[in-house]
Amino acid sequence: MERNYVPKIKQTLSNYQHIVRGARLANSIVVKSVPVEVAELDKCEESMLWELHYGAMLKYRQRRAEKAIAENYPAISLLDLKIELARRILQNCRFCERRCGANRLAGERGHCGVGSVSRYSSEFLHFGEEAELVPSHTIFFSGCTFSCVYCQNWEIAAYPDSGRVAGGEELAKLIEIRHLQGSKNVNFVGGNPDPHLYTILGIIREVES
């Protein structure tokens, strides 16, 4: 088991170091460059969206392998498609392993307690991770899908309505500022970030660098 994982860990760390040095594009940038050939995402049936997603992911993997990127971002990208799919999933939520099916867009709350709007407790440059990762821009989301007895972030995890609204443009600007201050990455935590996937994708779309 250990022998199988070591090469994967080494490869992941190598890819990460290349991205930090600017020798390779982050996947979050590549996914913005993959075009999706459709006029309006919100007019498509969900089954059609998943078909488009399958085809776009093939292009994404090829582009990532070739380390290529379009000079200009397309009108509708794979990231836009993922955001639309995430919005649809909010109506029958299955972001986490509990798959509770809450219609969060209609105001229902599942086990995590997170509604249709994400909130975050704090964000800062974190120096407590492994040496390769620091400084890490850490964003603590409110709410969680777990119920850990010895939760060290109980005030955050157990109160999904606490903190500030996690607006895409606001946090994207904070990410860019922290990057100028030396952050090597963005670390979405909390509580676990699963219930906030739709928000995280929206933040990624707004980040320019």
VEXPA-331492 format. One record per residue: residue in one letter; x, y, z of N, C-alpha, C, O in turn. Coordinates in steps of 0.001 Angstrom, whole numbers, plus 524288, in hexadecimal, padded with zeros to 5 digits. Layout:
N
aXYZXYZXYZXYZ...
This chain:
209
m8033F7FB4B8000080000800008000080360804E4800008028A808747FCE1e807328050D8038480A80809AD803FB80DA780A927FF0480E4780F057FD4Br80FAB806497FCAC812CC806D47F7EA80F8A809117F3778119480BEF7F030n80A7C807CA7F34F80717809B87EF278060680F8A7EFAE8057A812477EBC5y805B98116F7F4828045D816DD7F5648090381A957F4E28085681F157F353v80DA6818C67F6298123781C397F62A8131D81ED07F0DD813E68238E7F0B5p8130A81BE47EC6F813D781E857E76680FAB822A07E640810DB826B57E400k80ACB821967E7C480696825537E6D48076A82A467EA048069682E997E816i8090B829A27EEDF80A0C82E1E7F24280E838315F7F00D80E3D8362C7EFEEk812AA82EB17EE4B81723831757EC0E8158B8346E7E72681742838D97E655q81241832067E3DB8108A834947DF1080D278394E7E04280DB283D637DDC7t8099F838C17E4178064283D1D7E5A38097D841A27E7B280880846247E659l80D5D840757EAF8810B8844877ED1C813EF8471F7E8D1814B684BDE7E8E6s815CD8440A7E514818C88462D7E0BA8156E849DD7DD758173184E177DBFBn8108C848427DC4E80CF384B9B7D95B80BEF850B07DC4180BF1854E77D9F0y80B108503F7E15380A0D854DA7E49180EAC8589D7E46880DF185D557E3D1q81361856917E4EC81808859E47E4E0818C085C937DF9E81A74861117DF68h81776859D97DB5B817BC85C407D631813DA860C67D5AE8150C864CB7D354i80F3B8600F7D7E780B3E864337D7B680CFF868E47DADF80C7B86D557D91Cv80F12867F47DF8D810E786C2F7E2EA8152B86F5A7E03581557874227E0AEr818A286CA57DD5981CEC86F557DAAA81B37871E47D58B81E40874B67D31Ag8165C870E77D3ED8147B873287CF0C816008700B7CA438156B871EC7C5E0a817F586B447CB088198C867FC7C6AA81501864C17C47F8157F8623D7C06Dr810A9864DB7C73880C10861EE7C58880735864CF7C7538072B8673A7CB7Bl80313864897C4217FE3A8672D7C5757FB14864057C9647FAD685F3A7C917a7F8B5866BD7CD087F5358642A7D0C17F064862257CDE77EEA9864777CA10n7EE4185DD77CFCB7E99485B9D7CD5B7E50585F6D7CD617E1BC85F507C9DEs7E4CF862D07D1567E096866A07D1AA7E0C886A7B7CD227DCC586CB67CBB3i7E55E86B4B7CADE7E5E286EAF7C6497E4A186BA27C1557E1F586D9B7BDDBv7E68C866DE7C1087E592863A97BC677DFBA862D77BB977DDD6863097B72Dv7DCDB861EB7BFDB7D748860CC7BF617D43A8657A7BD3D7D003864D77BB03k7D66286A267BDEE7D3E386ED47BBBD7D4B786F4E7B5DF7D1E0872277B33Cs7D89786C887B3D17DA0486D127AE517D745869347AAC47D787869B37A5FEv7D4A0865567AD0D7D213861477A9E77CCA9863237A83A7C9558641E7AB8Ep7CBB9863A47A3217C6A28659D7A14F7C2558617A7A19D7C35185CCE7A10Av7BD9A8634C7A2857B8F685FF57A25D7B55E8622779E2C7B3B3866A879E6Ce7B43585EE079A517B12C8609F795CA7AB5786056796EE7A8BC85C857959Bv7A95E86465799617A3C8864C379A837A25986A8679AEA7A58586DB879C9Ca79D9286BD87995A79C00871527995979AC78734479ED979CBF877577A07Ae79784870587A1BB795E2871F87A6FA795AD86D357AA8F792AA869927A9A6l798DD86D457AE937990D868D97B228793FA868247B5257923A863BC7B5F5d7919686C7C7B6CF78CF586C127BA237882986A157B73C78432868E47B9AEk78875869B57B1FE78408867B97AEF478487861E07ADE9780EE85F7D7ABCAc788ED85F8D7AF5E789E085A047AE437879B856847B28878771857F77B71De785E0851EA7B0F07846784DEC7B4B77895984C0A7B78178D9D84C397B54Ae788C284A387BC6178D56848987BF5879029844147BCB1794F6843DA7BCDAs78D52840807BA4578FD083C227B7957935A83E0F7B32F7978C83BE47B246m7919B8422D7B072794CA844727AC52799A9847007AE9579DDD846AF7AC44l79920849857B31479D9D84BFB7B59A7A1C3847F17B6FB7A66D848F37B661w7A01C8436B7B8D07A3EC83F5A7BA337A69683D297B5557AB3083BC57B582e7A3B683CD87B0FB7A62983B267AC167AA4383F187AA597AE8C83D9F7A8BDl7A8F3844167AAAD7ACB1848317A95B7B16A847FA7ACFA7B5D9848D07AB4Fh7B06A846D97B1ED7B49E846907B5C27B85E842227B4797BD1D842C57B4E4y7B64983DB67B2EF7B99B8393F7B18F7BD3B83AA97AD0D7C1E9839967AD47g7BB1B83D0E7A8F77BE3F83E877A4797C242842B47A5CA7C6B58427B7A3FCa7C0AE846857A8F37C43D84AC07AA687C8A7848C57ADDB7CD0784ABA7AD85m7C795844ED7B1287CBA6842C97B4837CFCC83FE07B14E7D45F83FCF7B2C8l7CE3D83D7F7ACF77D20D83B057A9847D5C083F2A7A7457DA7A83E567A700k7D390843957A5AE7D6C8847E27A3AD7DA4B84A0C7A7FA7DED484B597A70Dy7D82784A687ACA27DB3084C6C7B1127DFEC848F87B22B7E44184AF27B2DBr7DF20843D77B2577E374840457B37D7E79B8407F7AF377EC468402C7B051q7E5DE8410F7AA547E99C841777A60D7ECB1846917A67D7F1758469B7A5D2r7EA0084ACE7A7977EC9784FE37A8047F06084FF97ACA37F49C8523B7AC4Ar7EEDB84D8B7B0E37F24884D527B5797F72784A177B44E7FB7684B817B5E7a7F675845BD7B1807FAEA842707B0207FEA4845447AC73803658449D7ACC8e7FC77848647A8F77FFB084B457A538801D3850547A78580504852F77A513k8000C851B17AC4180197856917AED38005A85B437AB618035585F067AB18a7FBD785AED7A8C27FA3C85F107A52F7F5B58621F7A7847F2F5860367AAF7i7F4FA866D57A59E7F09986A0F7A7547EF3F86DE47A2FB7F2B486FCB7A03Ca7EA3786F047A25E7E88F872C179E667EA548783979FE07EABA879847A47De7EB6487B7379BE97ED0D880CF79CFB7E8AA883F979F717E99C887687A2ACn7E3E1882CA79DE57DF588858D7A0047DB89881917A2477DADE87D4C7A02By7D911883077A6977D53887F8A7A8E47D04987F817A5857CEC18838E7A36Ep7CDCD87AF37A4FB7C90887A9D7A1C67C46187D397A4777C48187E4C7A926a7C04787E377A1667BB92880A77A38F7B92887D377A7C37B77087F2B7ABCEi7B903878177A6D57B716874537AAAD7BB3F870237AB4F7BCAC86D7D7A78Fs7BD2886F907B00A7C17386BE97B1127BF9D867297B4297BB2B866E57B5FAl7C329863757B4B17C21985EDF7B7F67C0F1860857BD8C7BDB385E1C7C028l7C38A864977BF667C277866787C4AF7BCEB8688E7C51A7BA42867927C8FCd7BB2486B6E7C1297B5B986D557C1277B1E8868C17C1517ADF1868F17C407l7B326864B07BE697AFDA860057BE577AFB185D757C3B57AB8685BD87C57Dk7B42285D107C64A7B45285ACA7CB877B11A85E0A7CF5D7AE7785BE47D2C4i7B1518632B7CED17AE53866967D24C7A878865C77D17E7A57E865AA7D544e7A6D5865387CC9E7A149864527CB8E79F8E85F057CDB479B4A85E957CFE3l7A2C085B157CD1F7A16D855F57CF4F7A1228562F7D54379DB9853C37D7A3a7A4B0859147D7A37A499859A67DD5479F9A85C5A7DF1979D5A85AF97E31Er79DE3860337DC14798FF862EA7DD657946185F267DD15790DB85F5B7E059r7946385BBD7D93279023857E17D8BC79041854157DD6178C2D852A07DF78i794F8852837DEF47957984ED67E34D79360851347E85C7918284E5D7EBC3l793AB8565F7E8E27919A858FC7ED8A78BC9857E97EE53789D68583A7F2B6q78902856A67EA19783678559F7EA877823B8502C7EC9B77DD484F037EE27n7863E84CD37EC9F785C0847897EEBC78B2A8461A7F0AF78DDA842E47EE52c78CC28487C7F4FE7924B848B27F66F794B48434E7F767792B5840227FA6Br798FE842707F4C479C0283DA47F5657A1D683EDD7F5027A4E283BC27F2F6f7A34F843617F6FD7A8D6844E27F6EB7AC238416B7FA7A7B09A840317F92Fc7AA0383FDA7FEE37AD0D83CA2802827AAFE8370B802737A729835D67FFCFe7AD96833AF805637AC3982E248055E7A6EF82D02807DB7A4E0828B58073Br7A4B1830C580AA979F8882FE580D1479B288300C809007972282D81809ACr79BEF83304804CE7982D8334B800797928E833F68027878F14830E980127c791C6837F18059E78CC183893808477885D83A62804AD783CA839B9805FEg789A083CA0800367859A83E347FC78782BA843307FDC977EA38443D7FB7Ca784B58464D801677821D84B37802C67821E84EF27FE29785F884F607FB51n77DB5851A97FD7477D5E855AF7F96277F3985AD07FBCC77C1985DDD7FDCFr7843785BB37FB957867A860427FE27784EA865547FB72784B68696E7FDF2l783D28651B7F66C78207869CA7F3A977CA686B877F58777B458701E7F52Ba77996867B97F78F77455868E97F98077452869FB7FF5D7702986A98801B1g778F186A35801C67794286B7280754779DF866DA80AF377A538678E80FAFe779E486214808CE77A8A85D8080C2D7803485D1380E09783CF85ED180B5Fr780EE85ABD8129D7861C859DC814CF786D88540E815CA783718517F81806g78B44852008141F78C8D84C908152A78FA184C0681A3978F6184F6A81D9Fh79285847C181AB27957E846C281F737998C84B068207D79A8884C63824FEc79BDA84D1881C6779FF48511181D1179DC98564681EEA7A09F8596F8212Dg798B98573081DF57965285C1881F9179765860A681C0279594864FC81D05v79A5B85FC3817C979BBD86401814347974A864E2810557953F8612E80E0Cg795D6869C780FA2791B186B1280C01793BD86BF0806867979D86990804F3s7912C86F4F803A2792D28706B7FE48797328746A7FE12799898753B7F9F4v79855876F08028479C8187AD0802CF7A0A5878F8806A779F75877DC80B2Es7A571878A6804DE7A9C08770B8084D7AB9A87B9F80B9B7AB1B8802A80A1Ar7ADBE87A51810217B00887E438138E7B56B87C53815477B66C877A081570y7B8DC880078168F7BE0887E808186A7BF528816481D6C7BDB5885D981E3Bs7C23E87EC7820BC7C37D880E7825DE7C84788469825BF7C85E8888882839s7CC4F882BE822D27D127885BF8229F7D4508842B81DE37D3578801D81B7Ce7D8218876E81C907DBE98862F8187F7E104888E5819E77E10688D5A81BB3f7E55A8862A819127EA688885D81A837EEC288512818217EDCC880CF8161El7F385887108185E7F8178840A816C97F9888805E81B437FAAF8821681F9Bh7F97287B5481A237FA558775981E1F7FFD38752481D8180160873958193Af802C787505821D48082687323821B7808CB86E04824B280D2F86C69825D2g8047D86B76825F9804C0866BB8292280484861AA8260F8044385D7782862e80497861F9820D48047385D3F81DA5809FE85B4281C9E80DC585D5881EBDe80A73857378195B80F9585531817E3812A68596B815078106885CEE812A1a817CF859028155681B3A85D188133D81A2985E3F80D7E81A7E862BF80BD5e818E285A3C80A72817F785AF9804DE8131785E3B803C481281860597FF7Dl80FA485EA28078F80A9686127806AD80A3E866BA808C2806AD8699780743v80DC78685380C1B80D3C86D6C80E9A8104B871A180BAA8145D8709E80950p80E218767980BE580930877D680E71804808763D80B168048F876C68064Fs8007B8744980DB27FBBF8728A80B187F74C8764080C627F66087777810F2h7F48A8780C808647EFFF87B69809517EB68877EE80AE87E92487534807A8t7EA178780F80FE07E62187496812097E10087778812D07E0D487B9881548i7DCD18753E810AC7D78E87776811237D42787391814107D35186F338123Cf7D22F875268189D7CF00871BF81BEF7C932872A681AE97C70D876B181C64f7C6AA86EDC8185D7C10986F29817677BDFD86D7881C3C7BFE286A6D81F70s7B94086F8181CAC7B5C586E1A821067B25B8697A81F817B0B0868FE81B05g7B1578660F823577AE248616F822597B18185CBB8210C7B5FE85D4B81F6Ac7AF4B8580B821CA7B2538534A820DC7AEA784EA7820397AA5E84E9C82266t7B05984ABE81D3C7AD2D8460781C837AE61841DE8209C7AB9B83DF5820F9f7B27E842AE823B07B3DA83EFC827D17B199840BF82D067AF788450982D7As7B21683D67830EE7B08183EBC836477B4A083C9483A007B36A8399583D90c7B97283E1F839247BDD183C0A83C327BD5E83DB5841E77BC888424F84309v7BDE983A02845787BD6083B0C84B067C18E83ECC84CEB7C0838422E8502Cy7C64C83E3384AE27CAAB8416E84CB37CC39845718488C7D0DA846458478Cc7C865847DE846327C95F84BB0842037CC548506F844227CA9C852E9847E1q7D0C5851AB841B97D3DA856278437E7D1BA85B4E8415B7D34585F818431Cn7CE2985AF383D8A7CBD885FB083B467C5ED85FC983C347C2EC8614C838C3w7C45285E2E840D67BEBE85D9F841FC7BBB3862A78410C7B7598628083F00e7BDEC86711842827BB2886C09841EE7BA0686D4483C3A7B6528701483B01i7BD3386B2A838CB7BC6B86BF68332F7B8E3867B7830EE7B51C868D782E2Da7BA2F862CE832277B78285E6282FC07B1CD85DF1831527AE8685C7482E21a7B09185F38836397AB4585E648383D7A79D862FC8373C7A2F38629F83858y7A9AA86752835257A66F86BF7834607A6FF86DF482ECC7A9F78719A82DCCp7A42086B8982B207A4AD86CDC825977A2FB87268824327A4578745A82004d7A006874FC827A579E4F87A5A826867A1F987E6D828DE7A0E68831B82898s7A64887CAA82B2B7A9FC8805E82D747ADD18824A829547AE6887FE582533g7B0628869882A797B44E888A7826E77B20888C2E822B57AD9088DED82311r7B52788D2E81EC97B3BB890BB81A887B20F88DAF815BA7B3AE8893A814EDv7AEC78902A812867AD2488DC580D9E7B1EC88D0D80A167B506890A880961a7B2758886A807EA7B6F98872C8049D7B5D5888B47FEFE7B4C48855E7FBB3g7B60F88DC07FDEC7B52288FA67F8A57B9AA88E567F5047BE3588EC17F68Ag7B87388CC67F0497BC7E88B247EC9A7C06488F697EB5F7C51C88E7E7EB8Ee7BE84894127EA1E7C206898597E8B17C55489A0A7ED577C9FD89B127ECC3e7C2EF89A557F1F57C5C289C0B7F6A17CA3E898577F7EE7CEA889A0D7F8C6l7C91A893447F8157CD2988F827F97D7D13488EF47F5227D5C688DE87F632a7CF9388FA47F04D7D35688F747EBFE7D756893D47EC937DBFD893027EBABk7D58D898707EE127D92389CD27EEE57DCC189BC17F3827E16189D107F354l7DAA58995E7F7A67DDE2898077FC277E204893F97FAB17E670894397FC91i7E095890447F75D7E44D88C557F5947E8B788EE47F2877ED4688D837F32Be7E7548929C7EF3A7EB51895557EC247EEDD8989A7EFB27F394898E77EECEi7EC9E89B047F3AA7EFC289E157F75B7F37989A8F7FA5B7F81789BCC7FAE4r7F17D896277FC547F4C7892867FF427F911890367FBCB7FD5B88F0F7FDA1h7F7DC88F907F6D27FBD688D9D7F33580050891877F2BD804E1890077F2ABl7FEFD896827F26D8030189A957F23D8062289AC27F74F80AA789C667F759q803B2899107FB9680651898F8800AC80997894068017380C3C893728056Dg809678907A7FDA680CCC88BEE7FDE780A37886A27FE4880CF5882B47FEAAs8050A8865B7FE32802848813C7FEAF803E787DC07FA0D8043A87F8D7F59Bk804B8878B67FB2B805F7874E67F722801218720A7F5288013986FA97F0FAn7FCE9872487F82D7F83B86F5C7F6C97F392871937F9BE7F425874FC7FD15v7EEFB86F977F87A7EA36870E27FB567E83386BE77FDD27E7B0867E57FB38n7E71086C29802DB7E57F8679F805E07DFF086876807DC7DF2086B5180BA4f7DC16865FA805517D69A86678806E67D5748626880B1D7D58D85DB780A11v7D45F8643480FDC7D376860A98143D7CEA786264817447CB688654981536g7CE2A860A281C2B7C9D08623881F717C9A985F1D824837CD4785F4B827ADg7C5AA85C75825287C253858D2822617C4988573181D287C7F6859CE81AEDn7C2A1852C481B487C48585115816357C20285470811F67BDA585655812ABp7C4B18553180D917C2C9858CF809987BEB285687805EC7BCB88595880291d7BD5C8518C8066F7B9C584F05802BC7B4B18520F801C67B337852BF7FD40p7B1F3853E9805DB7ACFE85695804E67AD9B85BBB801F07A9C285DF280016h7B26A85D9F8017F7B364862B87FF207B5B88624A7F9AD7B7E2866137F7A7l7B54985DB17F7497B7B685CE67F2327B5D8860EE7EE3C7B901863067EB46y7B0CB8620C7EE217AEB8865C57EA477B10986B2E7EB1A7B20286E037E757t7B1EB86C9F7F0057B443871B17F1397BA00871C77EFA87BBD9875987ED64i7BCCD86D9A7F0DA7C25D86D4C7EF917C33986DB07E9B07C6CF870617E7F3l7BFFF86B0C7E6A27C07386B5F7E0F47BF90870F87DF117C23F872D57DB8Ag7BBC78739D7E1747BAC58790C7E0067BF5187C977E15E7C086880377DE72i7C1DC87B947E5C77C66E87EA77E7507CAD587DDD7E3617CD5B8819D7E1BDi7CBBB878FC7E1E27CFDC877BF7DE187CEEA87A9F7D8F37D29987C7E7D67Cr7CA0287AF87D7597C8D787DB07D26D7CA48883737D2B77CBD8885C17CECBe7C9C4885CF7D75E7CAC988B607D7F47D09888CA47D8A37D23D891117D7B9v7D3AE888C57DA3C7D93D889C67DB107DBEE88A8E7D5C37DB648874A7D246e7DEC188EC37D52C7E13B8900C7D02E7E66C88D487CF637E7D288C0D7CAF4s7E95288C447D3997EE7B889E47D2F47EE78884357D4967F2818819C7D44C
